[in-house]
Amino acid sequence: MKRQRACIIGGTGFVGRHLLTRLGNAGYHCVVPTRRAFRHRDLKLYPQVELHELEDATSYAALFADCSLVVNLAGILNESGGASFQAVHVDLVREIVAAAQAAGVPRLLHMSALHADAAQGNSAYLRSKGAGEDVVHGADLQVTSFRPSVIFGRGDSFFNRFRSLLEMAPGVVPLACPQAQFAPVWVEDVVDAMVRSIDDERTVGQRYDLCGPRVLTLQALMTYTARRLGKRVWIIGLDDKRSQLMARVFDKLPGAPLTLDNYLSMQTPSVCNEHNGLLQLGIHPTDIDTIVPTYLGA
Protein backbone atom coordinates (compact mmCIF):
# COMPACT_ATOMS: atom_id res chain seq x y z
CA MET A 1 0.00 0.00 0.00
CA LYS A 2 1.33 3.45 -0.95
CA ARG A 3 2.26 5.57 2.06
CA GLN A 4 0.45 8.87 2.44
CA ARG A 5 2.56 12.00 2.10
CA ALA A 6 2.61 14.83 4.66
CA CYS A 7 4.51 18.12 4.75
CA ILE A 8 5.47 19.41 8.19
CA ILE A 9 6.32 23.12 8.39
CA GLY A 10 8.44 23.52 11.52
CA GLY A 11 9.20 19.82 11.57
CA THR A 12 12.78 20.40 12.76
CA GLY A 13 11.60 21.84 16.08
CA PHE A 14 10.77 20.32 19.45
CA VAL A 15 7.14 19.40 18.72
CA GLY A 16 7.94 18.60 15.09
CA ARG A 17 10.41 15.86 15.91
CA HIS A 18 7.91 14.10 18.14
CA LEU A 19 5.21 14.46 15.50
CA LEU A 20 7.45 13.03 12.77
CA THR A 21 7.86 9.83 14.74
CA ARG A 22 4.12 9.49 15.31
CA LEU A 23 3.23 10.22 11.69
CA GLY A 24 5.88 7.79 10.46
CA ASN A 25 4.38 5.09 12.68
CA ALA A 26 0.94 5.99 11.29
CA GLY A 27 2.10 5.32 7.73
CA TYR A 28 3.08 8.77 6.47
CA HIS A 29 6.07 9.75 4.38
CA CYS A 30 7.01 13.12 5.90
CA VAL A 31 8.55 16.02 3.97
CA VAL A 32 10.31 18.55 6.21
CA PRO A 33 11.29 21.88 4.59
CA THR A 34 14.25 23.73 6.10
CA ARG A 35 16.61 26.50 5.05
CA ARG A 36 19.52 24.86 6.89
CA ALA A 37 19.37 21.15 6.17
CA PHE A 38 22.95 20.64 7.37
CA ARG A 39 21.88 21.60 10.90
CA HIS A 40 19.26 18.87 10.97
CA ARG A 41 21.13 15.97 9.35
CA ASP A 42 20.05 13.69 12.20
CA LEU A 43 16.49 13.79 10.84
CA LYS A 44 17.68 11.70 7.92
CA LEU A 45 17.91 8.84 10.42
CA TYR A 46 14.17 9.05 11.04
CA PRO A 47 12.28 6.41 9.02
CA GLN A 48 10.20 7.90 6.19
CA VAL A 49 11.46 11.47 6.67
CA GLU A 50 12.67 13.57 3.73
CA LEU A 51 14.52 16.84 4.36
CA HIS A 52 13.82 19.44 1.68
CA GLU A 53 16.26 22.35 1.29
CA LEU A 54 14.24 25.55 0.97
CA GLU A 55 15.22 28.45 -1.23
CA ASP A 56 13.59 31.88 -1.38
CA ALA A 57 11.98 30.98 -4.69
CA THR A 58 10.64 27.67 -3.42
CA SER A 59 6.94 27.30 -4.05
CA TYR A 60 5.01 25.72 -1.22
CA ALA A 61 2.42 24.65 -3.78
CA ALA A 62 5.06 22.50 -5.51
CA LEU A 63 6.26 21.19 -2.15
CA PHE A 64 2.70 20.23 -1.19
CA ALA A 65 2.08 18.31 -4.42
CA ASP A 66 0.70 14.82 -3.71
CA CYS A 67 0.38 15.62 0.03
CA SER A 68 -2.77 14.50 1.79
CA LEU A 69 -1.77 16.43 4.91
CA VAL A 70 0.02 19.69 5.76
CA VAL A 71 0.92 20.57 9.35
CA ASN A 72 1.99 24.08 10.33
CA LEU A 73 4.08 24.18 13.50
CA ALA A 74 5.95 27.40 12.69
CA GLY A 75 6.12 29.85 15.56
CA ILE A 76 8.37 32.17 17.56
CA LEU A 77 8.13 33.41 21.14
CA ASN A 78 10.23 36.52 20.57
CA GLU A 79 10.88 38.76 17.60
CA SER A 80 14.55 38.74 16.64
CA GLY A 81 16.90 38.61 13.68
CA GLY A 82 14.29 40.03 11.33
CA ALA A 83 11.69 37.39 12.25
CA SER A 84 8.51 39.19 13.31
CA PHE A 85 5.27 37.85 14.74
CA GLN A 86 3.43 39.20 11.72
CA ALA A 87 5.77 37.47 9.26
CA VAL A 88 5.80 34.06 10.99
CA HIS A 89 2.34 33.82 12.52
CA VAL A 90 0.26 35.58 9.86
CA ASP A 91 2.03 36.16 6.53
CA LEU A 92 3.56 32.67 6.43
CA VAL A 93 0.20 31.17 7.34
CA ARG A 94 -1.45 32.97 4.41
CA GLU A 95 1.25 31.58 2.12
CA ILE A 96 0.75 28.05 3.44
CA VAL A 97 -3.02 28.26 3.07
CA ALA A 98 -2.83 29.59 -0.49
CA ALA A 99 -0.33 26.90 -1.46
CA ALA A 100 -2.40 24.14 0.15
CA GLN A 101 -5.47 25.29 -1.77
CA ALA A 102 -3.51 25.49 -5.03
CA ALA A 103 -2.09 21.99 -4.51
CA GLY A 104 -5.46 20.53 -3.54
CA VAL A 105 -4.36 19.44 -0.07
CA PRO A 106 -7.43 18.10 1.74
CA ARG A 107 -6.24 18.39 5.37
CA LEU A 108 -4.43 21.06 7.38
CA LEU A 109 -3.44 20.95 11.05
CA HIS A 110 -2.36 24.25 12.61
CA MET A 111 -0.48 24.95 15.84
CA SER A 112 -1.74 28.04 17.60
CA ALA A 113 -1.50 29.10 21.27
CA LEU A 114 -3.79 29.06 24.26
CA HIS A 115 -5.93 32.24 24.38
CA ALA A 116 -4.73 33.41 20.97
CA ASP A 117 -7.06 36.24 19.97
CA ALA A 118 -6.52 38.63 17.07
CA ALA A 119 -8.54 41.40 18.69
CA GLN A 120 -8.34 40.88 22.45
CA GLY A 121 -4.96 39.18 23.00
CA ASN A 122 -2.88 40.80 25.75
CA SER A 123 0.34 40.66 23.72
CA ALA A 124 1.54 40.96 20.13
CA TYR A 125 2.34 37.25 20.31
CA LEU A 126 -1.22 36.27 21.24
CA ARG A 127 -2.79 38.68 18.76
CA SER A 128 -0.62 37.42 15.89
CA LYS A 129 -1.32 33.80 16.79
CA GLY A 130 -5.02 34.62 16.84
CA ALA A 131 -4.81 36.32 13.44
CA GLY A 132 -3.06 33.30 11.94
CA GLU A 133 -5.64 30.98 13.44
CA ASP A 134 -8.41 33.05 11.88
CA VAL A 135 -6.67 32.83 8.49
CA VAL A 136 -6.64 29.03 8.45
CA HIS A 137 -10.21 28.73 9.71
CA GLY A 138 -11.40 31.18 7.09
CA ALA A 139 -9.93 29.08 4.28
CA ASP A 140 -11.71 26.51 2.16
CA LEU A 141 -9.80 23.64 3.76
CA GLN A 142 -10.47 20.92 6.31
CA VAL A 143 -8.69 22.62 9.22
CA THR A 144 -8.15 21.78 12.87
CA SER A 145 -6.11 24.02 15.15
CA PHE A 146 -4.48 23.28 18.50
CA ARG A 147 -4.00 25.80 21.31
CA PRO A 148 -1.64 24.35 23.93
CA SER A 149 -0.45 25.77 27.22
CA VAL A 150 3.31 25.56 27.68
CA ILE A 151 4.60 22.25 26.27
CA PHE A 152 7.09 20.11 28.18
CA GLY A 153 9.06 16.96 27.48
CA ARG A 154 12.61 15.76 26.89
CA GLY A 155 14.44 18.46 24.96
CA ASP A 156 11.92 21.19 25.85
CA SER A 157 12.77 24.86 26.26
CA PHE A 158 10.68 25.24 29.40
CA PHE A 159 12.00 23.09 32.27
CA ASN A 160 15.40 22.94 30.60
CA ARG A 161 15.51 26.74 30.54
CA PHE A 162 14.69 26.80 34.23
CA ARG A 163 17.54 24.35 34.76
CA SER A 164 19.99 26.64 32.93
CA LEU A 165 18.92 29.65 34.99
CA LEU A 166 19.18 27.74 38.26
CA GLU A 167 22.58 26.30 37.42
CA MET A 168 23.90 29.83 36.85
CA ALA A 169 22.16 31.30 39.92
CA PRO A 170 24.39 32.41 42.83
CA GLY A 171 21.80 31.16 45.33
CA VAL A 172 19.19 33.85 44.66
CA VAL A 173 16.80 34.03 41.69
CA PRO A 174 14.61 37.13 41.16
CA LEU A 175 11.53 35.94 39.29
CA ALA A 176 9.24 38.17 37.24
CA CYS A 177 5.51 37.39 37.12
CA PRO A 178 5.75 34.71 39.85
CA GLN A 179 1.97 34.28 40.00
CA ALA A 180 1.55 33.72 36.24
CA GLN A 181 -0.40 30.49 35.77
CA PHE A 182 0.32 27.57 33.45
CA ALA A 183 -1.08 24.09 32.82
CA PRO A 184 1.99 22.33 31.34
CA VAL A 185 1.03 19.80 28.69
CA TRP A 186 3.21 16.85 27.63
CA VAL A 187 4.47 16.99 24.05
CA GLU A 188 3.39 13.39 23.40
CA ASP A 189 -0.18 14.24 24.44
CA VAL A 190 -0.11 17.18 22.02
CA VAL A 191 1.06 15.11 19.06
CA ASP A 192 -1.36 12.34 20.02
CA ALA A 193 -4.19 14.88 19.76
CA MET A 194 -2.96 15.99 16.35
CA VAL A 195 -2.63 12.48 14.94
CA ARG A 196 -6.02 11.38 16.29
CA SER A 197 -7.69 14.35 14.60
CA ILE A 198 -6.42 13.66 11.08
CA ASP A 199 -9.10 11.20 10.02
CA ASP A 200 -11.80 12.26 12.49
CA GLU A 201 -14.33 14.39 10.61
CA ARG A 202 -15.73 15.64 13.91
CA THR A 203 -12.53 17.62 14.52
CA VAL A 204 -12.73 19.62 11.28
CA GLY A 205 -13.24 23.31 12.03
CA GLN A 206 -12.47 22.83 15.74
CA ARG A 207 -9.99 24.80 17.84
CA TYR A 208 -8.75 22.63 20.70
CA ASP A 209 -7.35 24.07 23.92
CA LEU A 210 -4.75 21.63 25.27
CA CYS A 211 -3.78 21.59 28.96
CA GLY A 212 -2.10 19.31 31.44
CA PRO A 213 -3.95 18.12 34.56
CA ARG A 214 -2.49 20.70 36.97
CA VAL A 215 -2.42 24.49 37.13
CA LEU A 216 0.81 25.81 38.63
CA THR A 217 2.25 29.28 39.11
CA LEU A 218 5.58 30.22 37.55
CA GLN A 219 7.13 30.37 41.02
CA ALA A 220 5.81 26.88 41.85
CA LEU A 221 7.27 25.56 38.58
CA MET A 222 10.66 27.15 39.28
CA THR A 223 10.62 25.73 42.82
CA TYR A 224 9.67 22.31 41.46
CA THR A 225 12.60 22.44 39.03
CA ALA A 226 15.04 23.42 41.77
CA ARG A 227 13.84 20.57 43.95
CA ARG A 228 14.23 18.05 41.13
CA LEU A 229 17.78 19.30 40.54
CA GLY A 230 18.62 19.27 44.23
CA LYS A 231 19.42 23.00 44.07
CA ARG A 232 18.98 25.10 47.18
CA VAL A 233 18.10 28.58 45.98
CA TRP A 234 16.05 31.50 47.22
CA ILE A 235 13.45 32.36 44.59
CA ILE A 236 12.27 35.93 45.07
CA GLY A 237 8.97 36.68 43.38
CA LEU A 238 8.86 40.24 42.08
CA ASP A 239 5.77 42.40 42.28
CA ASP A 240 4.11 43.64 39.10
CA LYS A 241 5.99 46.94 38.93
CA ARG A 242 9.39 45.28 39.31
CA SER A 243 8.39 42.46 36.93
CA GLN A 244 7.54 44.96 34.23
CA LEU A 245 10.76 46.87 34.87
CA MET A 246 12.80 43.66 34.53
CA ALA A 247 11.03 42.86 31.26
CA ARG A 248 11.76 46.34 29.88
CA VAL A 249 15.45 46.08 30.82
CA PHE A 250 15.93 42.50 29.60
CA ASP A 251 14.09 43.33 26.37
CA LYS A 252 17.10 45.43 25.35
CA LEU A 253 19.64 42.63 25.92
CA PRO A 254 20.94 40.36 23.12
CA GLY A 255 18.91 37.14 23.07
CA ALA A 256 16.54 38.68 25.62
CA PRO A 257 15.64 36.05 28.26
CA LEU A 258 12.47 38.04 29.02
CA THR A 259 10.73 40.61 26.85
CA LEU A 260 7.96 43.09 27.52
CA ASP A 261 5.77 41.06 25.18
CA ASN A 262 6.49 37.92 27.26
CA TYR A 263 5.43 39.89 30.33
CA LEU A 264 2.20 40.92 28.61
CA SER A 265 1.49 37.33 27.52
CA MET A 266 1.83 36.14 31.11
CA GLN A 267 -0.93 38.51 32.22
CA THR A 268 -3.33 35.98 30.69
CA PRO A 269 -3.37 32.68 32.65
CA SER A 270 -2.23 29.90 30.30
CA VAL A 271 -4.95 27.50 31.46
CA CYS A 272 -8.03 25.92 29.91
CA ASN A 273 -11.02 27.95 31.00
CA GLU A 274 -13.68 25.48 29.90
CA HIS A 275 -13.00 22.37 27.83
CA ASN A 276 -9.67 20.56 27.65
CA GLY A 277 -9.27 19.32 24.09
CA LEU A 278 -7.24 16.34 25.27
CA LEU A 279 -10.23 14.98 27.16
CA GLN A 280 -12.50 15.72 24.20
CA LEU A 281 -10.18 13.60 22.04
CA GLY A 282 -10.07 10.73 24.55
CA ILE A 283 -6.59 11.49 25.92
CA HIS A 284 -5.88 11.49 29.65
CA PRO A 285 -3.52 14.43 30.31
CA THR A 286 -0.10 13.41 31.64
CA ASP A 287 1.22 15.07 34.81
CA ILE A 288 4.69 16.62 34.99
CA ASP A 289 5.63 14.20 37.81
CA THR A 290 5.33 11.30 35.36
CA ILE A 291 7.74 12.72 32.77
CA VAL A 292 9.94 15.57 34.04
CA PRO A 293 11.99 13.44 36.50
CA THR A 294 13.06 11.20 33.59
CA TYR A 295 15.05 14.03 32.02
CA LEU A 296 15.53 16.66 34.70
CA GLY A 297 17.00 14.46 37.43
CA ALA A 298 15.69 12.74 40.52
C-alpha positions as CSV (number, residue, x, y, z in Angstrom):
1,M,0.0,0.0,0.0
2,K,1.3,3.4,-1.0
3,R,2.3,5.6,2.1
4,Q,0.4,8.9,2.4
5,R,2.6,12.0,2.1
6,A,2.6,14.8,4.7
7,C,4.5,18.1,4.7
8,I,5.5,19.4,8.2
9,I,6.3,23.1,8.4
10,G,8.4,23.5,11.5
11,G,9.2,19.8,11.6
12,T,12.8,20.4,12.8
13,G,11.6,21.8,16.1
14,F,10.8,20.3,19.5
15,V,7.1,19.4,18.7
16,G,7.9,18.6,15.1
17,R,10.4,15.9,15.9
18,H,7.9,14.1,18.1
19,L,5.2,14.5,15.5
20,L,7.4,13.0,12.8
21,T,7.9,9.8,14.7
22,R,4.1,9.5,15.3
23,L,3.2,10.2,11.7
24,G,5.9,7.8,10.5
25,N,4.4,5.1,12.7
26,A,0.9,6.0,11.3
27,G,2.1,5.3,7.7
28,Y,3.1,8.8,6.5
29,H,6.1,9.7,4.4
30,C,7.0,13.1,5.9
31,V,8.5,16.0,4.0
32,V,10.3,18.6,6.2
33,P,11.3,21.9,4.6
34,T,14.2,23.7,6.1
35,R,16.6,26.5,5.1
36,R,19.5,24.9,6.9
37,A,19.4,21.2,6.2
38,F,22.9,20.6,7.4
39,R,21.9,21.6,10.9
40,H,19.3,18.9,11.0
41,R,21.1,16.0,9.4
42,D,20.0,13.7,12.2
43,L,16.5,13.8,10.8
44,K,17.7,11.7,7.9
45,L,17.9,8.8,10.4
46,Y,14.2,9.1,11.0
47,P,12.3,6.4,9.0
48,Q,10.2,7.9,6.2
49,V,11.5,11.5,6.7
50,E,12.7,13.6,3.7
51,L,14.5,16.8,4.4
52,H,13.8,19.4,1.7
53,E,16.3,22.3,1.3
54,L,14.2,25.5,1.0
55,E,15.2,28.4,-1.2
56,D,13.6,31.9,-1.4
57,A,12.0,31.0,-4.7
58,T,10.6,27.7,-3.4
59,S,6.9,27.3,-4.0
60,Y,5.0,25.7,-1.2
61,A,2.4,24.7,-3.8
62,A,5.1,22.5,-5.5
63,L,6.3,21.2,-2.1
64,F,2.7,20.2,-1.2
65,A,2.1,18.3,-4.4
66,D,0.7,14.8,-3.7
67,C,0.4,15.6,0.0
68,S,-2.8,14.5,1.8
69,L,-1.8,16.4,4.9
70,V,0.0,19.7,5.8
71,V,0.9,20.6,9.3
72,N,2.0,24.1,10.3
73,L,4.1,24.2,13.5
74,A,6.0,27.4,12.7
75,G,6.1,29.8,15.6
76,I,8.4,32.2,17.6
77,L,8.1,33.4,21.1
78,N,10.2,36.5,20.6
79,E,10.9,38.8,17.6
80,S,14.6,38.7,16.6
81,G,16.9,38.6,13.7
82,G,14.3,40.0,11.3
83,A,11.7,37.4,12.3
84,S,8.5,39.2,13.3
85,F,5.3,37.8,14.7
86,Q,3.4,39.2,11.7
87,A,5.8,37.5,9.3
88,V,5.8,34.1,11.0
89,H,2.3,33.8,12.5
90,V,0.3,35.6,9.9
91,D,2.0,36.2,6.5
92,L,3.6,32.7,6.4
93,V,0.2,31.2,7.3
94,R,-1.5,33.0,4.4
95,E,1.3,31.6,2.1
96,I,0.8,28.1,3.4
97,V,-3.0,28.3,3.1
98,A,-2.8,29.6,-0.5
99,A,-0.3,26.9,-1.5
100,A,-2.4,24.1,0.2
101,Q,-5.5,25.3,-1.8
102,A,-3.5,25.5,-5.0
103,A,-2.1,22.0,-4.5
104,G,-5.5,20.5,-3.5
105,V,-4.4,19.4,-0.1
106,P,-7.4,18.1,1.7
107,R,-6.2,18.4,5.4
108,L,-4.4,21.1,7.4
109,L,-3.4,21.0,11.1
110,H,-2.4,24.2,12.6
111,M,-0.5,24.9,15.8
112,S,-1.7,28.0,17.6
113,A,-1.5,29.1,21.3
114,L,-3.8,29.1,24.3
115,H,-5.9,32.2,24.4
116,A,-4.7,33.4,21.0
117,D,-7.1,36.2,20.0
118,A,-6.5,38.6,17.1
119,A,-8.5,41.4,18.7
120,Q,-8.3,40.9,22.5
121,G,-5.0,39.2,23.0
122,N,-2.9,40.8,25.7
123,S,0.3,40.7,23.7
124,A,1.5,41.0,20.1
125,Y,2.3,37.3,20.3
126,L,-1.2,36.3,21.2
127,R,-2.8,38.7,18.8
128,S,-0.6,37.4,15.9
129,K,-1.3,33.8,16.8
130,G,-5.0,34.6,16.8
131,A,-4.8,36.3,13.4
132,G,-3.1,33.3,11.9
133,E,-5.6,31.0,13.4
134,D,-8.4,33.0,11.9
135,V,-6.7,32.8,8.5
136,V,-6.6,29.0,8.5
137,H,-10.2,28.7,9.7
138,G,-11.4,31.2,7.1
139,A,-9.9,29.1,4.3
140,D,-11.7,26.5,2.2
141,L,-9.8,23.6,3.8
142,Q,-10.5,20.9,6.3
143,V,-8.7,22.6,9.2
144,T,-8.1,21.8,12.9
145,S,-6.1,24.0,15.2
146,F,-4.5,23.3,18.5
147,R,-4.0,25.8,21.3
148,P,-1.6,24.3,23.9
149,S,-0.5,25.8,27.2
150,V,3.3,25.6,27.7
151,I,4.6,22.3,26.3
152,F,7.1,20.1,28.2
153,G,9.1,17.0,27.5
154,R,12.6,15.8,26.9
155,G,14.4,18.5,25.0
156,D,11.9,21.2,25.8
157,S,12.8,24.9,26.3
158,F,10.7,25.2,29.4
159,F,12.0,23.1,32.3
160,N,15.4,22.9,30.6
161,R,15.5,26.7,30.5
162,F,14.7,26.8,34.2
163,R,17.5,24.4,34.8
164,S,20.0,26.6,32.9
165,L,18.9,29.7,35.0
166,L,19.2,27.7,38.3
167,E,22.6,26.3,37.4
168,M,23.9,29.8,36.9
169,A,22.2,31.3,39.9
170,P,24.4,32.4,42.8
171,G,21.8,31.2,45.3
172,V,19.2,33.9,44.7
173,V,16.8,34.0,41.7
174,P,14.6,37.1,41.2
175,L,11.5,35.9,39.3
176,A,9.2,38.2,37.2
177,C,5.5,37.4,37.1
178,P,5.8,34.7,39.8
179,Q,2.0,34.3,40.0
180,A,1.5,33.7,36.2
181,Q,-0.4,30.5,35.8
182,F,0.3,27.6,33.4
183,A,-1.1,24.1,32.8
184,P,2.0,22.3,31.3
185,V,1.0,19.8,28.7
186,W,3.2,16.8,27.6
187,V,4.5,17.0,24.1
188,E,3.4,13.4,23.4
189,D,-0.2,14.2,24.4
190,V,-0.1,17.2,22.0
191,V,1.1,15.1,19.1
192,D,-1.4,12.3,20.0
193,A,-4.2,14.9,19.8
194,M,-3.0,16.0,16.4
195,V,-2.6,12.5,14.9
196,R,-6.0,11.4,16.3
197,S,-7.7,14.3,14.6
198,I,-6.4,13.7,11.1
199,D,-9.1,11.2,10.0
200,D,-11.8,12.3,12.5
201,E,-14.3,14.4,10.6
202,R,-15.7,15.6,13.9
203,T,-12.5,17.6,14.5
204,V,-12.7,19.6,11.3
205,G,-13.2,23.3,12.0
206,Q,-12.5,22.8,15.7
207,R,-10.0,24.8,17.8
208,Y,-8.8,22.6,20.7
209,D,-7.4,24.1,23.9
210,L,-4.8,21.6,25.3
211,C,-3.8,21.6,29.0
212,G,-2.1,19.3,31.4
213,P,-4.0,18.1,34.6
214,R,-2.5,20.7,37.0
215,V,-2.4,24.5,37.1
216,L,0.8,25.8,38.6
217,T,2.3,29.3,39.1
218,L,5.6,30.2,37.5
219,Q,7.1,30.4,41.0
220,A,5.8,26.9,41.8
221,L,7.3,25.6,38.6
222,M,10.7,27.1,39.3
223,T,10.6,25.7,42.8
224,Y,9.7,22.3,41.5
225,T,12.6,22.4,39.0
226,A,15.0,23.4,41.8
227,R,13.8,20.6,43.9
228,R,14.2,18.0,41.1
229,L,17.8,19.3,40.5
230,G,18.6,19.3,44.2
231,K,19.4,23.0,44.1
232,R,19.0,25.1,47.2
233,V,18.1,28.6,46.0
234,W,16.0,31.5,47.2
235,I,13.4,32.4,44.6
236,I,12.3,35.9,45.1
237,G,9.0,36.7,43.4
238,L,8.9,40.2,42.1
239,D,5.8,42.4,42.3
240,D,4.1,43.6,39.1
241,K,6.0,46.9,38.9
242,R,9.4,45.3,39.3
243,S,8.4,42.5,36.9
244,Q,7.5,45.0,34.2
245,L,10.8,46.9,34.9
246,M,12.8,43.7,34.5
247,A,11.0,42.9,31.3
248,R,11.8,46.3,29.9
249,V,15.5,46.1,30.8
250,F,15.9,42.5,29.6
251,D,14.1,43.3,26.4
252,K,17.1,45.4,25.3
253,L,19.6,42.6,25.9
254,P,20.9,40.4,23.1
255,G,18.9,37.1,23.1
256,A,16.5,38.7,25.6
257,P,15.6,36.1,28.3
258,L,12.5,38.0,29.0
259,T,10.7,40.6,26.9
260,L,8.0,43.1,27.5
261,D,5.8,41.1,25.2
262,N,6.5,37.9,27.3
263,Y,5.4,39.9,30.3
264,L,2.2,40.9,28.6
265,S,1.5,37.3,27.5
266,M,1.8,36.1,31.1
267,Q,-0.9,38.5,32.2
268,T,-3.3,36.0,30.7
269,P,-3.4,32.7,32.6
270,S,-2.2,29.9,30.3
271,V,-4.9,27.5,31.5
272,C,-8.0,25.9,29.9
273,N,-11.0,28.0,31.0
274,E,-13.7,25.5,29.9
275,H,-13.0,22.4,27.8
276,N,-9.7,20.6,27.7
277,G,-9.3,19.3,24.1
278,L,-7.2,16.3,25.3
279,L,-10.2,15.0,27.2
280,Q,-12.5,15.7,24.2
281,L,-10.2,13.6,22.0
282,G,-10.1,10.7,24.5
283,I,-6.6,11.5,25.9
284,H,-5.9,11.5,29.6
285,P,-3.5,14.4,30.3
286,T,-0.1,13.4,31.6
287,D,1.2,15.1,34.8
288,I,4.7,16.6,35.0
289,D,5.6,14.2,37.8
290,T,5.3,11.3,35.4
291,I,7.7,12.7,32.8
292,V,9.9,15.6,34.0
293,P,12.0,13.4,36.5
294,T,13.1,11.2,33.6
295,Y,15.1,14.0,32.0
296,L,15.5,16.7,34.7
297,G,17.0,14.5,37.4
298,A,15.7,12.7,40.5
